[in-house]
Amino acid sequence: MRLVTGTKILLCLSLWFLFPLSAYAIPAITCHCFTDRSYDTAHPAAADPYFLATTQNSFFAIVFNTDKKSIVMKKQQGTSPDDLWVAYWVASKAGKIPDSLLLAKSKSDSWKNVLVPLNLPLKSLGARFSNALNANVPSDRLSEAVVDELFLKDRLLGERDVADMRKAGANNQELIIATVIATKTKQSAKQLYLEVKAGTKTWGSLLSWTKIDTKNMQQEVANILRLHPQ
């Protein structure tokens, strides 16, 4: 097993002190100080957690027109990625402030208890999201409804394709990175996901094959959104 270097440990610790917990943050801090950030043929899956996270963060920043660093910082402070999807989706559709919604959620055991009293126009939040909210599903299921709404709104995948990906087990990160690669290569997003799931490919190997530079991932996301105008 490869050891985490002392420098990287110190970097994580410095981030904890640099970004104190906000009022709505979950007590447990999630460190996003990935030790592997580039594809290595000797360890083809080592950087996959980073590739998944940075692609999701890039997509999030683009679709919600926000700063990627601020999203990473919120996660480092302990905010649930699922809650971020919900808060920013509702804020974008109902004229609310994401941080105020996150604060309210930190004091409640469900998003339904937070949002229903606000008397929001559920129709504007999308049928999938509204149905999931009314069913009082957990935050991870609600965040999947948000990403599905975004994919269908921006025509990144068809309704059946999204459903097939979810049925196959793809989470938000996997759905997003598979679609970015699929759009670039004109391949099937589901097939790419299944290859990674089966262990015959890794996200790193696919990104290397397509020559997608993760340092420019936000531009890659912006490009595929332009390819699918509303």
C-alpha positions as protocol buffer text, in pm:
chain_id: "A"
residue {
  index: 1
  type: MET
  ca { x: 0 y: 0 z: 0 }
}
residue {
  index: 2
  type: ARG
  ca { x: 133 y: 343 z: -88 }
}
residue {
  index: 3
  type: LEU
  ca { x: 166 y: 581 z: 205 }
}
residue {
  index: 4
  type: VAL
  ca { x: 25 y: 932 z: 207 }
}
residue {
  index: 5
  type: THR
  ca { x: 310 y: 1177 z: 215 }
}
residue {
  index: 6
  type: GLY
  ca { x: 361 y: 1404 z: 513 }
}
residue {
  index: 7
  type: THR
  ca { x: 324 y: 1706 z: 289 }
}
residue {
  index: 8
  type: LYS
  ca { x: -23 y: 1606 z: 178 }
}
residue {
  index: 9
  type: ILE
  ca { x: -130 y: 1531 z: 534 }
}
residue {
  index: 10
  type: LEU
  ca { x: -16 y: 1879 z: 634 }
}
residue {
  index: 11
  type: LEU
  ca { x: -209 y: 2023 z: 339 }
}
residue {
  index: 12
  type: CYS
  ca { x: -530 y: 1860 z: 460 }
}
residue {
  index: 13
  type: LEU
  ca { x: -470 y: 1984 z: 814 }
}
residue {
  index: 14
  type: SER
  ca { x: -402 y: 2335 z: 689 }
}
residue {
  index: 15
  type: LEU
  ca { x: -730 y: 2335 z: 497 }
}
residue {
  index: 16
  type: TRP
  ca { x: -919 y: 2236 z: 810 }
}
residue {
  index: 17
  type: PHE
  ca { x: -778 y: 2533 z: 998 }
}
residue {
  index: 18
  type: LEU
  ca { x: -807 y: 2769 z: 702 }
}
residue {
  index: 19
  type: PHE
  ca { x: -1178 y: 2697 z: 647 }
}
residue {
  index: 20
  type: PRO
  ca { x: -1356 y: 2673 z: 987 }
}
residue {
  index: 21
  type: LEU
  ca { x: -1692 y: 2502 z: 1001 }
}
residue {
  index: 22
  type: SER
  ca { x: -1987 y: 2719 z: 907 }
}
residue {
  index: 23
  type: ALA
  ca { x: -2313 y: 2728 z: 1098 }
}
residue {
  index: 24
  type: TYR
  ca { x: -2480 y: 2475 z: 869 }
}
residue {
  index: 25
  type: ALA
  ca { x: -2190 y: 2235 z: 823 }
}
residue {
  index: 26
  type: ILE
  ca { x: -2202 y: 1874 z: 934 }
}
residue {
  index: 27
  type: PRO
  ca { x: -1955 y: 1816 z: 1222 }
}
residue {
  index: 28
  type: ALA
  ca { x: -1749 y: 1554 z: 1038 }
}
residue {
  index: 29
  type: ILE
  ca { x: -1510 y: 1719 z: 791 }
}
residue {
  index: 30
  type: THR
  ca { x: -1461 y: 1549 z: 457 }
}
residue {
  index: 31
  type: CYS
  ca { x: -1108 y: 1599 z: 331 }
}
residue {
  index: 32
  type: HIS
  ca { x: -1086 y: 1636 z: -46 }
}
residue {
  index: 33
  type: CYS
  ca { x: -706 y: 1628 z: -42 }
}
residue {
  index: 34
  type: PHE
  ca { x: -670 y: 1352 z: -299 }
}
residue {
  index: 35
  type: THR
  ca { x: -331 y: 1185 z: -301 }
}
residue {
  index: 36
  type: ASP
  ca { x: -360 y: 1079 z: -667 }
}
residue {
  index: 37
  type: ARG
  ca { x: -465 y: 1335 z: -928 }
}
residue {
  index: 38
  type: SER
  ca { x: -323 y: 1197 z: -1250 }
}
residue {
  index: 39
  type: TYR
  ca { x: -361 y: 874 z: -1443 }
}
residue {
  index: 40
  type: ASP
  ca { x: -92 y: 613 z: -1377 }
}
residue {
  index: 41
  type: THR
  ca { x: -86 y: 303 z: -1598 }
}
residue {
  index: 42
  type: ALA
  ca { x: 73 y: 109 z: -1311 }
}
residue {
  index: 43
  type: HIS
  ca { x: -222 y: 195 z: -1087 }
}
residue {
  index: 44
  type: PRO
  ca { x: -503 y: 268 z: -1335 }
}
residue {
  index: 45
  type: ALA
  ca { x: -780 y: 319 z: -1078 }
}
residue {
  index: 46
  type: ALA
  ca { x: -581 y: 511 z: -817 }
}
residue {
  index: 47
  type: ALA
  ca { x: -694 y: 858 z: -927 }
}
residue {
  index: 48
  type: ASP
  ca { x: -1054 y: 762 z: -1005 }
}
residue {
  index: 49
  type: PRO
  ca { x: -1194 y: 914 z: -682 }
}
residue {
  index: 50
  type: TYR
  ca { x: -1037 y: 1247 z: -779 }
}
residue {
  index: 51
  type: PHE
  ca { x: -1159 y: 1228 z: -1138 }
}
residue {
  index: 52
  type: LEU
  ca { x: -1513 y: 1154 z: -1020 }
}
residue {
  index: 53
  type: ALA
  ca { x: -1510 y: 1438 z: -767 }
}
residue {
  index: 54
  type: THR
  ca { x: -1356 y: 1705 z: -989 }
}
residue {
  index: 55
  type: THR
  ca { x: -1586 y: 1622 z: -1281 }
}
residue {
  index: 56
  type: GLN
  ca { x: -1892 y: 1646 z: -1058 }
}
residue {
  index: 57
  type: ASN
  ca { x: -1770 y: 1971 z: -904 }
}
residue {
  index: 58
  type: SER
  ca { x: -1702 y: 2117 z: -1248 }
}
residue {
  index: 59
  type: PHE
  ca { x: -2049 y: 2023 z: -1371 }
}
residue {
  index: 60
  type: PHE
  ca { x: -2205 y: 2165 z: -1055 }
}
residue {
  index: 61
  type: ALA
  ca { x: -2019 y: 2496 z: -1091 }
}
residue {
  index: 62
  type: ILE
  ca { x: -2123 y: 2535 z: -1455 }
}
residue {
  index: 63
  type: VAL
  ca { x: -2491 y: 2448 z: -1425 }
}
residue {
  index: 64
  type: PHE
  ca { x: -2541 y: 2665 z: -1117 }
}
residue {
  index: 65
  type: ASN
  ca { x: -2307 y: 2943 z: -1231 }
}
residue {
  index: 66
  type: THR
  ca { x: -2109 y: 2935 z: -910 }
}
residue {
  index: 67
  type: ASP
  ca { x: -1743 y: 2917 z: -813 }
}
residue {
  index: 68
  type: LYS
  ca { x: -1603 y: 2565 z: -805 }
}
residue {
  index: 69
  type: LYS
  ca { x: -1369 y: 2651 z: -518 }
}
residue {
  index: 70
  type: SER
  ca { x: -1660 y: 2756 z: -300 }
}
residue {
  index: 71
  type: ILE
  ca { x: -1830 y: 2423 z: -360 }
}
residue {
  index: 72
  type: VAL
  ca { x: -1514 y: 2230 z: -274 }
}
residue {
  index: 73
  type: MET
  ca { x: -1475 y: 2441 z: 40 }
}
residue {
  index: 74
  type: LYS
  ca { x: -1830 y: 2367 z: 152 }
}
residue {
  index: 75
  type: LYS
  ca { x: -1763 y: 1995 z: 113 }
}
residue {
  index: 76
  type: GLN
  ca { x: -1438 y: 2029 z: 308 }
}
residue {
  index: 77
  type: GLN
  ca { x: -1637 y: 2201 z: 581 }
}
residue {
  index: 78
  type: GLY
  ca { x: -1865 y: 1900 z: 600 }
}
residue {
  index: 79
  type: THR
  ca { x: -2165 y: 1994 z: 388 }
}
residue {
  index: 80
  type: SER
  ca { x: -2323 y: 1690 z: 227 }
}
residue {
  index: 81
  type: PRO
  ca { x: -2284 y: 1680 z: -153 }
}
residue {
  index: 82
  type: ASP
  ca { x: -2645 y: 1560 z: -174 }
}
residue {
  index: 83
  type: ASP
  ca { x: -2767 y: 1861 z: 24 }
}
residue {
  index: 84
  type: LEU
  ca { x: -2568 y: 2092 z: -202 }
}
residue {
  index: 85
  type: TRP
  ca { x: -2747 y: 1958 z: -511 }
}
residue {
  index: 86
  type: VAL
  ca { x: -3086 y: 2010 z: -350 }
}
residue {
  index: 87
  type: ALA
  ca { x: -3014 y: 2353 z: -206 }
}
residue {
  index: 88
  type: TYR
  ca { x: -2872 y: 2497 z: -527 }
}
residue {
  index: 89
  type: TRP
  ca { x: -3145 y: 2343 z: -742 }
}
residue {
  index: 90
  type: VAL
  ca { x: -3423 y: 2488 z: -528 }
}
residue {
  index: 91
  type: ALA
  ca { x: -3244 y: 2822 z: -502 }
}
residue {
  index: 92
  type: SER
  ca { x: -3207 y: 2843 z: -879 }
}
residue {
  index: 93
  type: LYS
  ca { x: -3577 y: 2774 z: -935 }
}
residue {
  index: 94
  type: ALA
  ca { x: -3741 y: 2954 z: -645 }
}
residue {
  index: 95
  type: GLY
  ca { x: -3529 y: 3263 z: -592 }
}
residue {
  index: 96
  type: LYS
  ca { x: -3386 y: 3142 z: -262 }
}
residue {
  index: 97
  type: ILE
  ca { x: -3034 y: 3165 z: -120 }
}
residue {
  index: 98
  type: PRO
  ca { x: -2857 y: 2827 z: -112 }
}
residue {
  index: 99
  type: ASP
  ca { x: -2685 y: 2894 z: 220 }
}
residue {
  index: 100
  type: SER
  ca { x: -3013 y: 2978 z: 391 }
}
residue {
  index: 101
  type: LEU
  ca { x: -3162 y: 2651 z: 268 }
}
residue {
  index: 102
  type: LEU
  ca { x: -2857 y: 2457 z: 386 }
}
residue {
  index: 103
  type: LEU
  ca { x: -2885 y: 2622 z: 726 }
}
residue {
  index: 104
  type: ALA
  ca { x: -3251 y: 2525 z: 751 }
}
residue {
  index: 105
  type: LYS
  ca { x: -3171 y: 2168 z: 647 }
}
residue {
  index: 106
  type: SER
  ca { x: -2905 y: 2140 z: 920 }
}
residue {
  index: 107
  type: LYS
  ca { x: -3185 y: 2193 z: 1173 }
}
residue {
  index: 108
  type: SER
  ca { x: -3425 y: 1946 z: 1015 }
}
residue {
  index: 109
  type: ASP
  ca { x: -3428 y: 1574 z: 950 }
}
residue {
  index: 110
  type: SER
  ca { x: -3562 y: 1601 z: 594 }
}
residue {
  index: 111
  type: TRP
  ca { x: -3579 y: 1834 z: 296 }
}
residue {
  index: 112
  type: LYS
  ca { x: -3955 y: 1791 z: 284 }
}
residue {
  index: 113
  type: ASN
  ca { x: -3987 y: 1952 z: 625 }
}
residue {
  index: 114
  type: VAL
  ca { x: -3770 y: 2241 z: 505 }
}
residue {
  index: 115
  type: LEU
  ca { x: -3929 y: 2307 z: 167 }
}
residue {
  index: 116
  type: VAL
  ca { x: -4301 y: 2232 z: 203 }
}
residue {
  index: 117
  type: PRO
  ca { x: -4364 y: 2515 z: 454 }
}
residue {
  index: 118
  type: LEU
  ca { x: -4209 y: 2760 z: 204 }
}
residue {
  index: 119
  type: ASN
  ca { x: -4503 y: 2703 z: -34 }
}
residue {
  index: 120
  type: LEU
  ca { x: -4274 y: 2683 z: -334 }
}
residue {
  index: 121
  type: PRO
  ca { x: -4419 y: 2634 z: -683 }
}
residue {
  index: 122
  type: LEU
  ca { x: -4345 y: 2262 z: -707 }
}
residue {
  index: 123
  type: LYS
  ca { x: -4410 y: 2261 z: -1081 }
}
residue {
  index: 124
  type: SER
  ca { x: -4107 y: 2484 z: -1137 }
}
residue {
  index: 125
  type: LEU
  ca { x: -3889 y: 2237 z: -944 }
}
residue {
  index: 126
  type: GLY
  ca { x: -3957 y: 1958 z: -1194 }
}
residue {
  index: 127
  type: ALA
  ca { x: -4181 y: 1654 z: -1179 }
}
residue {
  index: 128
  type: ARG
  ca { x: -3908 y: 1413 z: -1071 }
}
residue {
  index: 129
  type: PHE
  ca { x: -3790 y: 1636 z: -793 }
}
residue {
  index: 130
  type: SER
  ca { x: -4142 y: 1718 z: -673 }
}
residue {
  index: 131
  type: ASN
  ca { x: -4244 y: 1352 z: -669 }
}
residue {
  index: 132
  type: ALA
  ca { x: -3929 y: 1257 z: -478 }
}
residue {
  index: 133
  type: LEU
  ca { x: -3985 y: 1541 z: -232 }
}
residue {
  index: 134
  type: ASN
  ca { x: -4346 y: 1441 z: -170 }
}
residue {
  index: 135
  type: ALA
  ca { x: -4232 y: 1084 z: -112 }
}
residue {
  index: 136
  type: ASN
  ca { x: -3994 y: 1217 z: 154 }
}
residue {
  index: 137
  type: VAL
  ca { x: -3702 y: 1017 z: 14 }
}
residue {
  index: 138
  type: PRO
  ca { x: -3351 y: 1047 z: 165 }
}
residue {
  index: 139
  type: SER
  ca { x: -3121 y: 1326 z: 48 }
}
residue {
  index: 140
  type: ASP
  ca { x: -2923 y: 1098 z: -184 }
}
residue {
  index: 141
  type: ARG
  ca { x: -3238 y: 1004 z: -376 }
}
residue {
  index: 142
  type: LEU
  ca { x: -3346 y: 1367 z: -388 }
}
residue {
  index: 143
  type: SER
  ca { x: -3008 y: 1474 z: -524 }
}
residue {
  index: 144
  type: GLU
  ca { x: -3036 y: 1208 z: -795 }
}
residue {
  index: 145
  type: ALA
  ca { x: -3369 y: 1362 z: -894 }
}
residue {
  index: 146
  type: VAL
  ca { x: -3194 y: 1701 z: -923 }
}
residue {
  index: 147
  type: VAL
  ca { x: -2920 y: 1565 z: -1150 }
}
residue {
  index: 148
  type: ASP
  ca { x: -3177 y: 1379 z: -1359 }
}
residue {
  index: 149
  type: GLU
  ca { x: -3376 y: 1702 z: -1399 }
}
residue {
  index: 150
  type: LEU
  ca { x: -3061 y: 1884 z: -1511 }
}
residue {
  index: 151
  type: PHE
  ca { x: -2967 y: 1612 z: -1760 }
}
residue {
  index: 152
  type: LEU
  ca { x: -3310 y: 1613 z: -1917 }
}
residue {
  index: 153
  type: LYS
  ca { x: -3339 y: 1992 z: -1916 }
}
residue {
  index: 154
  type: ASP
  ca { x: -3004 y: 2030 z: -2092 }
}
residue {
  index: 155
  type: ARG
  ca { x: -3066 y: 1725 z: -2314 }
}
residue {
  index: 156
  type: LEU
  ca { x: -2744 y: 1560 z: -2211 }
}
residue {
  index: 157
  type: LEU
  ca { x: -2912 y: 1219 z: -2222 }
}
residue {
  index: 158
  type: GLY
  ca { x: -3257 y: 1101 z: -2317 }
}
residue {
  index: 159
  type: GLU
  ca { x: -3511 y: 1006 z: -2052 }
}
residue {
  index: 160
  type: ARG
  ca { x: -3467 y: 635 z: -2119 }
}
residue {
  index: 161
  type: ASP
  ca { x: -3088 y: 664 z: -2114 }
}
residue {
  index: 162
  type: VAL
  ca { x: -3096 y: 835 z: -1773 }
}
residue {
  index: 163
  type: ALA
  ca { x: -3334 y: 570 z: -1640 }
}
residue {
  index: 164
  type: ASP
  ca { x: -3112 y: 290 z: -1774 }
}
residue {
  index: 165
  type: MET
  ca { x: -2804 y: 441 z: -1612 }
}
residue {
  index: 166
  type: ARG
  ca { x: -2978 y: 467 z: -1276 }
}
residue {
  index: 167
  type: LYS
  ca { x: -3114 y: 114 z: -1304 }
}
residue {
  index: 168
  type: ALA
  ca { x: -2760 y: -9 z: -1375 }
}
residue {
  index: 169
  type: GLY
  ca { x: -2651 y: 153 z: -1048 }
}
residue {
  index: 170
  type: ALA
  ca { x: -2481 y: 476 z: -1160 }
}
residue {
  index: 171
  type: ASN
  ca { x: -2461 y: 745 z: -893 }
}
residue {
  index: 172
  type: ASN
  ca { x: -2440 y: 1117 z: -966 }
}
residue {
  index: 173
  type: GLN
  ca { x: -2063 y: 1122 z: -1008 }
}
residue {
  index: 174
  type: GLU
  ca { x: -2064 y: 821 z: -1238 }
}
residue {
  index: 175
  type: LEU
  ca { x: -2354 y: 950 z: -1445 }
}
residue {
  index: 176
  type: ILE
  ca { x: -2179 y: 1283 z: -1499 }
}
residue {
  index: 177
  type: ILE
  ca { x: -1831 y: 1155 z: -1586 }
}
residue {
  index: 178
  type: ALA
  ca { x: -1969 y: 882 z: -1814 }
}
residue {
  index: 179
  type: THR
  ca { x: -2173 y: 1141 z: -2003 }
}
residue {
  index: 180
  type: VAL
  ca { x: -1879 y: 1379 z: -2042 }
}
residue {
  index: 181
  type: ILE
  ca { x: -1666 y: 1101 z: -2189 }
}
residue {
  index: 182
  type: ALA
  ca { x: -1952 y: 963 z: -2400 }
}
residue {
  index: 183
  type: THR
  ca { x: -2027 y: 1302 z: -2552 }
}
residue {
  index: 184
  type: LYS
  ca { x: -1661 y: 1354 z: -2636 }
}
residue {
  index: 185
  type: THR
  ca { x: -1626 y: 1013 z: -2799 }
}
residue {
  index: 186
  type: LYS
  ca { x: -1981 y: 957 z: -2930 }
}
residue {
  index: 187
  type: GLN
  ca { x: -1994 y: 638 z: -2724 }
}
residue {
  index: 188
  type: SER
  ca { x: -2275 y: 504 z: -2506 }
}
residue {
  index: 189
  type: ALA
  ca { x: -2259 y: 646 z: -2152 }
}
residue {
  index: 190
  type: LYS
  ca { x: -2413 y: 328 z: -2014 }
}
residue {
  index: 191
  type: GLN
  ca { x: -2159 y: 108 z: -2193 }
}
residue {
  index: 192
  type: LEU
  ca { x: -1870 y: 313 z: -2057 }
}
residue {
  index: 193
  type: TYR
  ca { x: -2015 y: 289 z: -1706 }
}
residue {
  index: 194
  type: LEU
  ca { x: -2062 y: -87 z: -1735 }
}
residue {
  index: 195
  type: GLU
  ca { x: -1702 y: -132 z: -1854 }
}
residue {
  index: 196
  type: VAL
  ca { x: -1574 y: 54 z: -1549 }
}
residue {
  index: 197
  type: LYS
  ca { x: -1812 y: -134 z: -1320 }
}
residue {
  index: 198
  type: ALA
  ca { x: -1691 y: -465 z: -1464 }
}
residue {
  index: 199
  type: GLY
  ca { x: -1329 y: -364 z: -1405 }
}
residue {
  index: 200
  type: THR
  ca { x: -1222 y: -378 z: -1770 }
}
residue {
  index: 201
  type: LYS
  ca { x: -1169 y: 1 z: -1778 }
}
residue {
  index: 202
  type: THR
  ca { x: -1115 y: 277 z: -1525 }
}
residue {
  index: 203
  type: TRP
  ca { x: -1229 y: 637 z: -1540 }
}
residue {
  index: 204
  type: GLY
  ca { x: -864 y: 736 z: -1558 }
}
residue {
  index: 205
  type: SER
  ca { x: -795 y: 512 z: -1855 }
}
residue {
  index: 206
  type: LEU
  ca { x: -1103 y: 643 z: -2037 }
}
residue {
  index: 207
  type: LEU
  ca { x: -1007 y: 1006 z: -1973 }
}
residue {
  index: 208
  type: SER
  ca { x: -654 y: 933 z: -2092 }
}
residue {
  index: 209
  type: TRP
  ca { x: -787 y: 761 z: -2404 }
}
residue {
  index: 210
  type: THR
  ca { x: -1010 y: 1057 z: -2488 }
}
residue {
  index: 211
  type: LYS
  ca { x: -732 y: 1303 z: -2405 }
}
residue {
  index: 212
  type: ILE
  ca { x: -954 y: 1492 z: -2162 }
}
residue {
  index: 213
  type: ASP
  ca { x: -739 y: 1702 z: -1931 }
}
residue {
  index: 214
  type: THR
  ca { x: -909 y: 1721 z: -1591 }
}
residue {
  index: 215
  type: LYS
  ca { x: -739 y: 2055 z: -1530 }
}
residue {
  index: 216
  type: ASN
  ca { x: -972 y: 2188 z: -1798 }
}
residue {
  index: 217
  type: MET
  ca { x: -1277 y: 1989 z: -1689 }
}
residue {
  index: 218
  type: GLN
  ca { x: -1499 y: 2293 z: -1649 }
}
residue {
  index: 219
  type: GLN
  ca { x: -1431 y: 2382 z: -2012 }
}
residue {
  index: 220
  type: GLU
  ca { x: -1510 y: 2025 z: -2114 }
}
residue {
  index: 221
  type: VAL
  ca { x: -1843 y: 2048 z: -1932 }
}
residue {
  index: 222
  type: ALA
  ca { x: -1916 y: 2385 z: -2087 }
}
residue {
  index: 223
  type: ASN
  ca { x: -1846 y: 2236 z: -2429 }
}
residue {
  index: 224
  type: ILE
  ca { x: -2091 y: 1950 z: -2392 }
}
residue {
  index: 225
  type: LEU
  ca { x: -2360 y: 2187 z: -2266 }
}
residue {
  index: 226
  type: ARG
  ca { x: -2310 y: 2399 z: -2576 }
}
residue {
  index: 227
  type: LEU
  ca { x: -2349 y: 2085 z: -2786 }
}
residue {
  index: 228
  type: HIS
  ca { x: -2692 y: 2034 z: -2627 }
}
residue {
  index: 229
  type: PRO
  ca { x: -2867 y: 2373 z: -2641 }
}
residue {
  index: 230
  type: GLN
  ca { x: -3201 y: 2399 z: -2468 }
}
